[in-house]
Amino acid sequence: MDELGKIDLIRSRTGAGYREAREALESAGGDVVQALINIEERANDFSEKVNSRGQEFMGQVKGMLEKGRDARIRVKRGDKTVMDFPASVGAIGLLGALASSQLAVLGALGTVAAMANKYTLEIDRGGVKIEDPAQRPGPA
């Protein structure tokens, strides 16, 4: 079998591109079986890295949710509370907005609308309140 036939065989079995198949064949010294094994091992290594990073990310999300369990986020207009929800729900919403460009745009538009209508954001961390400094009234 010529080199092009070997590359086509490797591509059909692995779904690799021509470059990857050719490089695998060259690194295996022309041995098709060894080239297939090398490509499979690379795919497994990549899969393990992705899985590891995914678990690390989920651990960080879990840590954020545990930290935010006692904290609350309040959206206020003047002295009236418009919305009140746990900070963990806000963290999940933020992750969703980061994952979706449409949600990010809606979030930005909502922020602009809230600022225009003089809404304030208040974070209550178990008795310690933190207000949005941009919404404090300035000197008149």
C-alpha positions in Angstrom: 0.0 0.0 0.0 1.4 3.4 -0.9 1.7 6.3 1.6 -1.4 8.1 0.4 -3.4 4.9 0.8 -2.1 4.5 4.3 -3.0 8.1 5.1 -6.5 7.6 3.7 -6.9 4.4 5.8 -5.8 6.3 9.0 -8.2 9.1 8.2 -11.1 6.8 7.6 -10.5 5.0 10.9 -9.8 8.0 13.1 -11.5 11.0 11.5 -8.1 12.8 11.5 -7.1 15.3 8.9 -4.5 14.7 6.3 -1.7 16.5 8.2 -2.4 14.6 11.5 -2.6 11.3 9.7 0.6 12.0 7.8 2.5 13.1 11.0 1.2 10.0 12.9 2.3 7.7 10.0 5.8 9.4 9.9 6.3 9.2 13.6 5.3 5.5 13.5 7.9 4.9 10.8 5.3 4.0 8.2 3.5 1.4 10.5 -0.3 2.0 10.1 -1.3 0.2 13.2 1.2 2.1 15.4 0.0 5.4 13.8 -3.6 4.4 14.7 -2.5 3.7 18.3 -0.6 7.0 18.5 -3.7 9.0 17.3 -5.9 7.1 19.8 -3.5 7.9 22.7 -3.4 11.6 21.8 -7.2 11.7 21.7 -7.4 10.0 25.1 -4.8 12.4 26.6 -6.9 15.4 25.3 -10.1 13.9 26.6 -8.5 13.4 30.1 -7.3 17.0 30.1 -10.8 18.3 29.2 -12.4 16.1 31.8 -9.9 17.3 34.5 -10.5 20.9 33.6 -14.2 20.4 33.7 -14.0 18.9 37.2 -11.8 21.7 38.3 -14.3 24.3 37.0 -17.2 22.5 38.7 -15.3 22.5 41.9 -14.9 26.3 41.6 -18.6 26.7 40.9 -19.5 24.6 43.9 -17.1 26.7 46.1 -18.8 29.9 44.9 -22.2 28.5 45.6 -21.2 27.4 49.2 -19.6 30.9 49.9 -22.7 32.6 48.6 -25.1 30.5 50.6 -25.5 33.2 53.3 -25.1 36.2 51.1 -28.1 37.9 49.4 -28.3 40.3 46.5 -31.0 43.0 46.5 -31.9 45.4 43.7 -33.5 48.5 45.1 -35.0 51.7 43.8 -34.8 54.2 46.5 -35.8 52.5 49.8 -38.0 49.9 48.0 -36.6 46.4 47.4 -37.4 45.4 43.8 -35.7 42.0 43.8 -34.1 39.9 46.6 -32.3 36.6 45.9 -29.5 34.5 47.2 -26.0 35.4 45.8 -25.6 31.8 44.6 -28.5 32.3 42.2 -26.8 35.5 40.9 -23.5 33.5 40.4 -25.3 30.9 38.3 -26.9 33.7 36.3 -23.5 35.3 35.7 -22.1 32.0 34.5 -25.1 31.6 32.2 -24.5 35.1 30.8 -20.8 34.4 30.3 -21.7 31.2 28.4 -24.2 32.8 26.1 -23.6 36.0 24.1 -27.4 36.7 23.9 -27.7 36.5 27.7 -24.6 38.8 28.0 -26.2 41.4 25.7 -29.5 41.2 27.7 -27.6 41.6 30.9 -25.8 44.6 29.6 -29.0 46.2 28.4 -30.6 45.5 31.8 -27.7 47.1 33.6 -28.0 50.3 31.5 -31.8 50.4 32.0 -31.3 49.9 35.8 -28.7 52.7 35.9 -31.0 55.0 34.0 -33.8 54.4 36.4 -31.6 54.9 39.5 -31.7 51.3 40.7 -29.0 50.3 43.2 -27.4 46.9 43.9 -26.9 45.9 47.5 -25.0 42.8 48.6 -25.7 41.6 52.1 -23.0 39.2 53.4 -24.6 38.0 56.6 -25.2 41.5 58.1 -22.4 43.4 56.2 -24.0 45.4 53.5 -22.1 46.5 50.4 -23.8 49.0 48.1 -23.0 49.8 44.5 -20.8 53.0 44.8 -21.7 54.2 41.3 -25.3 54.6 42.5 -24.6 56.8 45.5 -25.9 60.3 45.2 -23.1 62.8 44.5 -22.9 66.3 45.9 -25.7 68.5 44.6 
